[in-house]
Structure formats: C-alpha cells, structure tokens
Amino acid sequence: MYKPTIGLEVHVELNTASKMFCACRNKAEEKQPNFNVCPICLGHPGTLPVINKEALEKVIKAGLALGGDISWQSYFDRKNYFYPDLPKGYQISQHSAPFCRGGHLMVEEKDVRLREIHLEEDTCKLYHSSDAKSSLVDCNRSGIPLMELVTEPDLKSAKEAKKFAEELQLILRYLDVSDANMEKGQMRIEANVSLSEEEGRLGEKVELKNINSFRAVEKAIEHEIERQRKLLEKGEKILPQTRGWSEAKGATVLQREKETAFDYRYFPEPDLPLLQFGEDYLKKIKLEIPELPQEKRERLAKEYHLGESESGSLVQNEELGNYFEKVISELPSRLRPEELKEMTRLAFNYLTTDLVGLLAALSLEKKTSLTIGPDLLITPENFAELVAMVSKKEISSKTAKDILKEMFETGADPSQIVETKNLAQTGNETEIESIAKKVISENQKAVFDYKAGKKNAFQFLLGQIMAQSRGKANPEIAEKILRKILS
C-alpha cells in the first residue's frame, strides 16, 4: 500500500502600503494595467532597490507567531531565470539565509513543522489570449512583497493539507500581515506530493503549482495521489515534474520538468545590504503579536462555556468574535452564575443565528455585503439589553426578531422601540384567556384535531394566540391557559 507524503509552499502577498523595493503603491488588483509601476519594479538598467521595512517586520512577526527562530543575520539573493513575468530577468528572493527557520503549526492535534519563512518580490501577471497566440503582461503586481512559507513533509492527506492552509490563512489575518484572499491571489498554495511503500521514506516529488482555493488544494492533492498510485501499480516511474490543477478537467496537468536550485544560479544580491536584527528589535515586534486563533478558541470555550464548533465560529470571524465579547461585557452586573450562563448562551444564539441571518438576508435584498463591523448601528450595549429583555421575558422571541431589524435600520435602543410601539410582553391572564377563547371559537377544526390526538393542532392554536396578541402574550402562560380550556 502506497503512503502519501505532502509538503506545502505557501506564497502570501503582504498588505504593506508600498512594494518591496520601491515606493509604488501595493495594489495588485489595480484595474488600469501597468499603472502602479516605476523604473525600479520594471527592472530598468541602473536602478537600485530599497528594502521595505514594513515588509521585513511583517515576515518576522509571522515567524515569531509560528514559533520560528529569527536569523540574527540575513540577506537577499538573486534567483536567475527568465520568464515574461519578470522584467529584470531575475527575482530578488532568499535562498541561503531566510529570515526565519523552523516553527510549527498545530492542525487538529497534528504538529506540522515549518522549514523556513523567507521574503521575495512577486512577479507580473500574464493574460493569455483564447487562441494561445499572444499574451499581455501587467506589471502592477511586480515587486509586491511576497512571503513564502515552506513546511516539512509532515502532511499525510489532502484533508490535512487543506486544514493547514485554512488555519494559516486565519493566523495571517489575525496578525494583519496579509488579507490572504485566495480568490484575489493574495495567498497561493503549492503542494509537493510523493508516494512510497515504506513509512518515513520519500518517493519522487511532484510539485503542484499555484492552487488558488481550499477546495482546489484538497482536490488537486487527492487527484495527484491517485495518479501516482496508478503509475506505481503499473510499474512505471514517477518523474519529477511541475504540474498545475485544471478545475475544468478535474485533474493535474503537466507544465514542465522540475527545475533544481542549480538552475536558478543563486548568489547574494549585490545591490542590497546585509541585515542584522538585535534582541530589542525582535522583542518590540513580538509584543505586537495578538491572541492567536487556537489560543482564542480555547479561551472562549472555557470562559463562556461554548462548544468546540461554537468557539470556532467566533474565531473564524474575528469581528463577530470581538462583537460577542463586547456584548457579554455589557450584560447586567450582579447576575448569578447560572443566569450569566443562560444570557451568554442566549446572546450567542441571537448573534450567530438572528443577527447574522438578518445581515445575510438584507445583503441579498440590497445587493451589497453587510457585515458586523464599525458601520453596524446596533451597539454591543443595545444588543446586550435586547438579550436581557428576552431572558427576563419582557419581550417574546418573535418580538425580539422584529426589534432587532429596527435596531439595525435605526440604531435605536430596544427599550425605546418597545415603549414606542407598545411591544412589551404581557402576563395578564385575563387578557390572554380572552384571546384564547376567541381563537378556539374561530378554529373549531383545529380543536377537534387536537382532541383526536393530533399534537400539531395544539401548536397551531398556540401560534394563533401569539399572532392575535401581536407576540405580546407570555408563551408559557398562554400554553397553560390553552391546555386548561381544552381539557
């Protein structure tokens, strides 16, 4: 039986203000071709690069956050090869002295080791004609700071590789070193896949280039494992190749025979200085590292009594998680532990179900993306007040949904909306009994069905009471009165 071994190379565009070696704006998605360019990033003769300090610090921050060792002395290399997407005919990269060596990333209790993290410049973007007779070159992306993270061959399945990429993207966003949007090419995955019959022995490596979605990461690796397995079972050799992923074909496709480091003729970049990092400089960057996703999952689960998937959902959406914690901090003080736990659970449910659902529905209606962010009119204080009103049964769950929508549209506090529209829940048994008798007289068939043993008929009658009271009747009292009348 053949066992797969997988290592990943992850390229990440850093979200700096300017490019890696010049002052051009870092905006790869610029619509006007060749707009954010200058003689330096276009590789004109006689121009000299200048290192982007912000890019250095972001790479070091990522290395420290992932437990790597930062090289006290480092430098850039020239990687020599000619493609239409490299105006200079070489790329400024790192080979011999990367900024970070080692480190690790936990993926579902599996410790994936990192080999290195280094920094280089991105290439131009090519646009090929449909008849394959011509190509256009857009240099807006040329020179953008590109961080490359290389893992050890510790991954054993396509699923593990996908999970690693997803967790890494989340960490990069928490660190604010990159938006890491795969659809925009800000994070690109390359997978090295090999098969062997012996545990711990590596087979011939095939590289899968520029995979641009998590789904494609999993599918491409799965297909390549199967392709290599079939060849090995037929007694054929695996050739070292660079292959791409074709979404249309659902298969990996040959691009070229694999290059080696010798093909690139690396040598130290003569136009850039040797870099040295002191302890004080590294300590300063380390202090900027925030709480990371795994730490946050564990804390939220413990602090707010949430399940693994619940805390995970709050970590996955950082703004949602931060908003949730602000809401909890605004809940009434001096609550008993069981009351606080109940309100916390209620806040989580209303936030992740009702508010998120409302934003999704309105996004479709208004044809724009609405999210929990600085523009949201519902303050954490008002959301906490709404949760407390539901918990204390001052308003019904149905009424709370209506109030939530008005809070979103106007920014008003819930108590003001309840008072203005007379929406407070009533526990007046005389009033509820009067409504119940009216509902029964108007729905005799449902009464007959209930007495015939159809339980759904009772829920229908209860729903009619809530509807006629405009959601103001206390559901528990309404249910008790309805059962008493029907008995």
C-alpha positions as CSV (number, residue, x, y, z in Angstrom):
1,M,0.0,0.0,0.0
2,Y,1.4,3.4,-1.0
3,K,1.6,6.1,1.6
4,P,1.5,9.8,0.6
5,T,3.8,12.4,2.0
6,I,2.9,16.1,1.4
7,G,4.8,19.3,2.0
8,L,3.4,22.8,1.2
9,E,4.9,26.0,-0.1
10,V,2.6,28.9,0.6
11,H,3.1,32.3,-1.1
12,V,1.4,35.3,0.6
13,E,1.2,38.8,-0.6
14,L,1.9,41.2,2.3
15,N,-0.5,44.1,2.9
16,T,2.1,46.8,3.0
17,A,1.5,50.3,1.8
18,S,4.2,50.1,-0.9
19,K,6.1,47.5,-2.9
20,M,9.1,45.5,-1.7
21,F,11.9,47.5,-3.2
22,C,10.3,50.8,-4.4
23,A,7.7,53.4,-3.4
24,C,5.0,52.2,-5.9
25,R,1.6,51.5,-4.3
26,N,1.0,47.9,-3.3
27,K,-2.3,47.3,-5.2
28,A,-2.2,44.2,-7.3
29,E,-5.9,44.5,-8.2
30,E,-5.5,47.9,-9.8
31,K,-7.8,47.9,-12.9
32,Q,-5.6,50.0,-15.1
33,P,-2.8,47.8,-16.4
34,N,0.8,48.9,-15.7
35,F,-0.3,51.8,-13.5
36,N,1.5,51.2,-10.2
37,V,4.9,50.9,-11.8
38,C,8.3,52.7,-11.8
39,P,11.8,52.1,-13.3
40,I,12.7,50.0,-10.2
41,C,9.9,47.4,-10.4
42,L,10.1,47.4,-14.2
43,G,13.8,46.5,-13.9
44,H,15.3,49.4,-15.8
45,P,19.1,49.4,-16.1
46,G,20.9,51.5,-13.4
47,T,18.0,51.5,-10.9
48,L,18.7,50.4,-7.3
49,P,16.2,48.7,-4.9
50,V,15.5,49.9,-1.3
51,I,14.2,47.4,1.3
52,N,10.7,47.9,2.6
53,K,11.0,47.9,6.4
54,E,7.3,47.2,7.0
55,A,7.5,44.0,4.9
56,L,10.5,42.8,7.0
57,E,8.6,43.3,10.2
58,K,5.5,41.5,9.0
59,V,7.6,38.4,8.0
60,I,9.4,38.5,11.3
61,K,6.1,38.8,13.1
62,A,4.7,35.8,11.3
63,G,7.9,33.8,12.1
64,L,7.7,34.6,15.8
65,A,4.0,33.9,16.0
66,L,4.6,30.4,14.4
67,G,7.4,29.6,16.9
68,G,10.3,30.0,14.4
69,D,13.9,31.2,15.0
70,I,14.7,34.6,13.5
71,S,18.1,34.7,11.9
72,W,20.2,37.4,13.6
73,Q,21.9,38.0,10.3
74,S,20.2,37.6,6.9
75,Y,20.4,38.8,3.3
76,F,18.7,38.7,-0.1
77,D,19.7,36.6,-3.1
78,R,19.3,36.8,-6.8
79,K,17.3,34.0,-8.3
80,N,18.1,34.0,-12.0
81,Y,15.6,32.8,-14.6
82,F,13.8,34.5,-17.5
83,Y,10.0,34.5,-17.8
84,P,7.8,37.2,-19.4
85,D,6.5,37.9,-15.9
86,L,10.0,39.1,-14.7
87,P,11.2,42.3,-16.4
88,K,14.6,42.2,-14.7
89,G,15.3,38.6,-15.9
90,Y,15.9,37.7,-12.2
91,Q,13.9,37.7,-8.9
92,I,15.2,39.2,-5.6
93,S,14.5,36.4,-3.2
94,Q,16.1,34.5,-0.3
95,H,17.9,31.1,-0.6
96,S,20.9,30.8,1.8
97,A,19.8,33.0,4.7
98,P,16.0,33.2,5.1
99,F,14.6,35.5,7.8
100,C,13.0,32.6,9.8
101,R,13.9,28.9,10.2
102,G,11.8,26.3,12.0
103,G,8.5,26.8,13.7
104,H,5.3,24.8,13.7
105,L,1.6,24.9,13.3
106,M,-0.9,22.7,15.1
107,V,-3.7,21.3,12.8
108,E,-6.3,19.2,14.6
109,E,-3.7,17.9,17.2
110,K,-1.1,17.3,14.5
111,D,2.1,19.3,14.8
112,V,3.2,20.3,11.3
113,R,6.8,21.5,11.3
114,L,7.9,24.5,9.3
115,R,11.2,24.5,7.4
116,E,11.6,28.3,6.8
117,I,9.8,31.6,6.0
118,H,11.5,33.9,3.6
119,L,10.7,37.1,1.7
120,E,10.9,37.9,-2.0
121,E,9.2,40.0,-4.7
122,D,6.1,39.0,-6.6
123,T,6.1,38.7,-10.4
124,C,3.9,40.4,-13.1
125,K,0.6,38.9,-14.1
126,L,0.1,37.4,-17.5
127,Y,-3.1,37.4,-19.6
128,H,-3.2,34.8,-22.3
129,S,-5.4,35.0,-25.4
130,S,-8.0,32.4,-26.0
131,D,-6.2,31.2,-29.2
132,A,-2.9,30.9,-27.3
133,K,-1.2,33.0,-29.8
134,S,-0.4,36.0,-27.6
135,S,0.0,37.2,-24.0
136,L,-0.3,40.5,-22.3
137,V,1.8,41.5,-19.3
138,D,0.5,43.6,-16.4
139,C,3.3,44.7,-14.0
140,N,1.0,46.2,-11.3
141,R,1.8,43.1,-9.2
142,S,5.5,43.1,-10.0
143,G,7.6,43.9,-6.9
144,I,4.8,43.4,-4.3
145,P,6.3,41.9,-1.1
146,L,5.7,38.1,-1.2
147,M,6.3,35.9,1.9
148,E,6.9,32.3,1.3
149,L,6.4,29.7,4.0
150,V,7.7,26.2,3.5
151,T,6.6,23.2,5.6
152,E,8.4,20.0,6.3
153,P,6.9,16.9,4.6
154,D,4.7,16.2,7.6
155,L,1.2,16.1,6.0
156,K,-0.3,12.7,5.1
157,S,-3.5,13.5,3.4
158,A,-5.3,16.1,1.2
159,K,-7.6,16.9,4.0
160,E,-4.7,17.7,6.4
161,A,-3.2,20.0,3.7
162,K,-6.5,21.8,3.4
163,K,-6.9,22.3,7.1
164,F,-3.3,23.6,7.4
165,A,-3.9,26.2,4.7
166,E,-7.2,27.3,6.3
167,E,-5.6,27.7,9.8
168,L,-2.6,29.5,8.3
169,Q,-4.9,32.0,6.5
170,L,-6.7,32.7,9.8
171,I,-3.4,33.3,11.6
172,L,-2.1,35.7,8.9
173,R,-5.3,37.7,9.1
174,Y,-5.1,37.9,13.0
175,L,-1.5,39.1,12.6
176,D,-2.6,41.6,10.0
177,V,0.3,40.7,7.7
178,S,-2.0,39.8,4.8
179,D,-5.6,39.7,3.8
180,A,-4.7,36.2,2.4
181,N,-7.6,36.2,0.0
182,M,-7.1,33.2,-2.3
183,E,-9.6,34.3,-4.9
184,K,-7.5,37.5,-5.4
185,G,-4.3,35.6,-5.5
186,Q,-3.1,37.1,-2.2
187,M,-2.4,33.5,-0.9
188,R,-1.3,30.8,-3.3
189,I,-0.6,27.2,-2.4
190,E,2.0,24.9,-4.0
191,A,2.0,21.2,-2.8
192,N,4.8,18.7,-3.1
193,V,3.4,15.2,-3.3
194,S,5.2,11.9,-3.3
195,L,4.2,8.2,-2.6
196,S,6.2,5.4,-1.1
197,E,5.5,1.9,0.2
198,E,7.8,2.4,3.2
199,E,6.9,4.7,6.2
200,G,9.4,7.5,6.5
201,R,10.8,7.1,3.0
202,L,10.1,9.8,0.4
203,G,9.1,8.9,-3.1
204,E,9.8,11.0,-6.2
205,K,8.4,14.5,-5.6
206,V,5.8,16.2,-7.9
207,E,5.1,19.9,-7.4
208,L,1.5,21.2,-7.9
209,K,1.7,24.9,-8.6
210,N,-0.4,28.0,-7.8
211,I,-3.5,26.4,-6.3
212,N,-6.0,29.2,-5.6
213,S,-8.7,27.8,-3.3
214,F,-9.0,25.5,-0.3
215,R,-11.3,23.2,-2.3
216,A,-8.7,23.0,-5.1
217,V,-6.0,22.2,-2.6
218,E,-7.8,19.1,-1.5
219,K,-9.0,18.1,-4.9
220,A,-5.6,18.6,-6.6
221,I,-3.7,16.6,-4.0
222,E,-6.3,13.8,-4.0
223,H,-6.1,13.5,-7.8
224,E,-2.2,13.6,-7.8
225,I,-2.1,10.9,-5.1
226,E,-4.4,8.7,-7.2
227,R,-2.4,9.5,-10.4
228,Q,0.9,8.5,-8.9
229,R,-0.6,5.4,-7.3
230,K,-1.9,4.1,-10.6
231,L,1.5,4.7,-12.3
232,L,3.4,2.9,-9.5
233,E,1.0,-0.1,-9.6
234,K,1.7,-0.4,-13.3
235,G,5.4,-0.5,-12.5
236,E,6.1,2.9,-14.0
237,K,8.4,5.6,-12.5
238,I,7.2,8.9,-11.2
239,L,9.1,11.7,-12.9
240,P,10.0,14.9,-11.1
241,Q,7.6,17.4,-12.6
242,T,5.8,20.7,-12.1
243,R,2.1,20.3,-12.6
244,G,-0.9,22.6,-12.5
245,W,-4.5,22.0,-11.4
246,S,-7.2,22.2,-14.1
247,E,-10.6,22.8,-12.5
248,A,-12.3,22.1,-15.8
249,K,-10.7,18.7,-16.2
250,G,-10.7,17.9,-12.5
251,A,-7.1,16.8,-13.0
252,T,-3.4,17.8,-12.6
253,V,-1.8,18.7,-15.8
254,L,1.9,18.7,-16.8
255,Q,3.5,22.2,-17.0
256,R,7.3,21.4,-17.2
257,E,10.0,19.2,-16.0
258,K,11.1,20.1,-12.4
259,E,13.9,22.6,-12.0
260,T,16.6,22.3,-9.3
261,A,18.2,25.1,-7.2
262,F,21.2,24.9,-9.6
263,D,19.0,26.0,-12.5
264,Y,18.4,29.3,-10.7
265,R,22.1,30.2,-10.1
266,Y,21.5,31.9,-6.7
267,F,24.0,34.4,-5.5
268,P,23.8,37.2,-2.9
269,E,22.0,40.3,-4.2
270,P,24.8,42.8,-4.7
271,D,22.5,45.9,-4.6
272,L,21.1,45.2,-1.1
273,P,22.9,45.3,2.3
274,L,23.4,42.5,4.9
275,L,20.7,42.7,7.5
276,Q,21.2,42.2,11.3
277,F,18.4,42.1,13.9
278,G,19.0,42.9,17.6
279,E,17.2,41.4,20.6
280,D,15.4,44.7,21.4
281,Y,14.1,45.0,17.8
282,L,12.7,41.4,17.9
283,K,11.1,41.9,21.4
284,K,9.3,45.0,20.1
285,I,7.8,43.0,17.2
286,K,6.9,40.1,19.5
287,L,4.9,42.5,21.7
288,E,2.7,43.3,18.7
289,I,1.5,39.7,18.3
290,P,-2.1,39.4,19.3
291,E,-4.0,36.4,20.7
292,L,-3.9,33.8,18.0
293,P,-6.8,31.6,16.8
294,Q,-6.1,28.4,18.7
295,E,-5.5,30.3,22.0
296,K,-8.7,32.2,21.4
297,R,-10.7,29.1,20.7
298,E,-9.6,27.5,24.0
299,R,-10.2,30.7,26.0
300,L,-13.7,31.3,24.5
301,A,-14.7,27.7,25.1
302,K,-13.6,27.9,28.8
303,E,-14.7,31.4,29.6
304,Y,-18.1,31.3,28.0
305,H,-19.0,27.6,28.2
306,L,-19.1,27.2,24.5
307,G,-18.6,24.0,22.4
308,E,-15.7,23.5,20.1
309,S,-17.6,24.3,17.0
310,E,-19.2,27.4,18.6
311,S,-16.0,28.9,19.8
312,G,-14.5,28.0,16.4
313,S,-17.3,30.0,14.6
314,L,-16.4,33.1,16.7
315,V,-12.7,32.7,15.9
316,Q,-13.3,32.2,12.2
317,N,-15.0,35.6,12.0
318,E,-12.8,37.9,14.1
319,E,-15.2,40.8,14.0
320,L,-18.1,38.5,15.1
321,G,-16.0,37.2,18.0
322,N,-14.9,40.6,19.2
323,Y,-18.5,41.9,19.0
324,F,-19.7,38.8,21.0
325,E,-17.2,39.6,23.8
326,K,-18.3,43.2,23.9
327,V,-21.9,42.2,24.2
328,I,-21.2,39.9,27.1
329,S,-19.3,42.7,28.9
330,E,-22.5,44.8,28.6
331,L,-24.8,42.2,30.2
332,P,-26.4,43.2,33.6
333,S,-24.0,43.1,36.5
334,R,-24.6,41.0,39.7
335,L,-26.0,38.1,37.8
336,R,-25.9,34.7,39.4
337,P,-23.6,32.3,37.6
338,E,-26.4,30.3,36.1
339,E,-28.2,33.5,35.0
340,L,-25.0,34.7,33.3
341,K,-24.5,31.4,31.6
342,E,-28.1,31.5,30.3
343,M,-27.8,35.0,29.0
344,T,-24.4,34.2,27.4
345,R,-26.0,31.3,25.6
346,L,-28.9,33.4,24.5
347,A,-26.5,36.2,23.3
348,F,-24.5,33.6,21.2
349,N,-27.7,32.2,19.6
350,Y,-29.2,35.6,18.8
351,L,-25.9,36.9,17.4
352,T,-24.9,33.9,15.3
353,T,-28.4,33.0,14.1
354,D,-30.7,36.0,14.2
355,L,-28.3,38.9,13.6
356,V,-26.1,37.0,11.1
357,G,-29.2,35.7,9.3
358,L,-30.7,39.2,9.2
359,L,-27.5,40.6,7.6
360,A,-27.4,37.8,5.1
361,A,-31.0,38.4,4.1
362,L,-30.6,42.1,3.8
363,S,-27.3,41.7,1.8
364,L,-29.3,39.7,-0.8
365,E,-32.1,42.3,-0.8
366,K,-29.8,45.3,-1.0
367,K,-27.3,43.6,-3.3
368,T,-24.4,44.6,-1.1
369,S,-22.3,42.9,1.6
370,L,-23.5,43.7,5.1
371,T,-21.3,42.6,8.0
372,I,-20.7,43.0,11.7
373,G,-18.2,45.9,11.6
374,P,-17.7,49.5,12.5
375,D,-20.7,50.6,10.4
376,L,-23.2,48.4,12.3
377,L,-25.8,50.7,14.0
378,I,-26.6,48.1,16.7
379,T,-24.2,48.8,19.6
380,P,-23.0,45.9,21.8
381,E,-24.7,47.7,24.7
382,N,-28.1,47.7,22.9
383,F,-27.7,44.1,21.8
384,A,-27.0,43.1,25.4
385,E,-30.1,45.0,26.5
386,L,-32.2,43.1,23.9
387,V,-30.8,39.8,25.2
388,A,-31.6,40.7,28.8
389,M,-35.2,41.7,27.9
390,V,-35.7,38.3,26.2
391,S,-34.1,36.4,29.2
392,K,-36.4,38.3,31.6
393,K,-39.4,37.5,29.4
394,E,-40.1,41.2,29.0
395,I,-40.5,40.5,25.2
396,S,-41.1,37.4,23.3
397,S,-38.6,35.7,20.9
398,K,-40.7,36.7,17.9
399,T,-40.9,40.3,19.0
400,A,-37.1,40.3,19.6
401,K,-36.6,39.5,16.0
402,D,-38.7,42.4,14.8
403,I,-37.0,44.7,17.3
404,L,-33.6,43.6,16.0
405,K,-34.4,44.5,12.5
406,E,-35.5,48.0,13.6
407,M,-32.3,48.4,15.7
408,F,-30.3,47.6,12.6
409,E,-32.1,50.2,10.5
410,T,-32.3,53.0,13.0
411,G,-29.8,52.3,15.7
412,A,-32.4,52.9,18.4
413,D,-32.2,51.1,21.8
414,P,-34.6,48.2,22.3
415,S,-36.4,49.6,25.3
416,Q,-37.2,52.7,23.4
417,I,-38.7,50.6,20.5
418,V,-40.7,48.5,22.9
419,E,-42.1,51.6,24.7
420,T,-42.9,53.5,21.4
421,K,-44.7,50.5,19.8
422,N,-46.2,49.0,23.0
423,L,-44.5,45.7,22.4
424,A,-43.9,44.6,26.0
425,Q,-44.8,41.0,26.7
426,T,-47.9,40.7,28.9
427,G,-48.6,38.1,31.5
428,N,-52.1,39.3,32.2
429,E,-54.0,36.0,32.4
430,T,-57.5,37.6,31.9
431,E,-56.4,39.2,28.7
432,I,-54.6,36.1,27.4
433,E,-57.7,33.9,28.3
434,S,-59.9,36.2,26.3
435,I,-57.7,35.9,23.2
436,A,-57.5,32.1,23.7
437,K,-61.3,31.7,23.8
438,K,-61.6,33.8,20.7
439,V,-59.0,31.6,18.9
440,I,-60.8,28.4,19.9
441,S,-64.2,29.7,18.7
442,E,-62.7,30.6,15.3
443,N,-60.7,27.4,14.8
444,Q,-63.1,24.5,15.7
445,K,-61.5,22.1,13.3
446,A,-58.1,22.5,15.0
447,V,-59.8,21.9,18.4
448,F,-61.4,18.7,17.0
449,D,-58.0,17.6,15.6
450,Y,-56.3,18.2,18.9
451,K,-58.8,16.2,20.8
452,A,-58.4,13.4,18.3
453,G,-54.7,13.2,19.3
454,K,-53.1,15.5,16.7
455,K,-50.4,17.4,18.7
456,N,-49.6,19.8,15.8
457,A,-53.1,21.2,16.2
458,F,-52.2,22.5,19.7
459,Q,-49.2,24.3,18.3
460,F,-51.3,25.9,15.6
461,L,-53.8,27.2,18.2
462,L,-51.0,28.5,20.4
463,G,-49.5,30.2,17.4
464,Q,-52.8,31.9,16.7
465,I,-52.9,33.2,20.2
466,M,-49.4,34.7,19.8
467,A,-50.4,36.2,16.4
468,Q,-53.5,37.8,17.7
469,S,-51.7,39.2,20.7
470,R,-49.0,40.5,18.2
471,G,-46.4,38.4,20.0
472,K,-47.1,40.1,23.4
473,A,-48.6,37.1,25.2
474,N,-46.3,35.3,27.5
475,P,-45.9,31.9,25.7
476,E,-45.7,29.8,28.9
477,I,-48.9,31.5,30.4
478,A,-50.6,31.2,27.0
479,E,-49.8,27.5,26.8
480,K,-51.1,26.9,30.4
481,I,-54.4,28.7,29.7
482,L,-55.0,26.9,26.4
483,R,-54.4,23.5,27.9
484,K,-56.8,24.4,30.7
485,I,-59.6,25.5,28.4
486,L,-59.2,22.5,26.1
487,S,-59.1,19.9,28.9
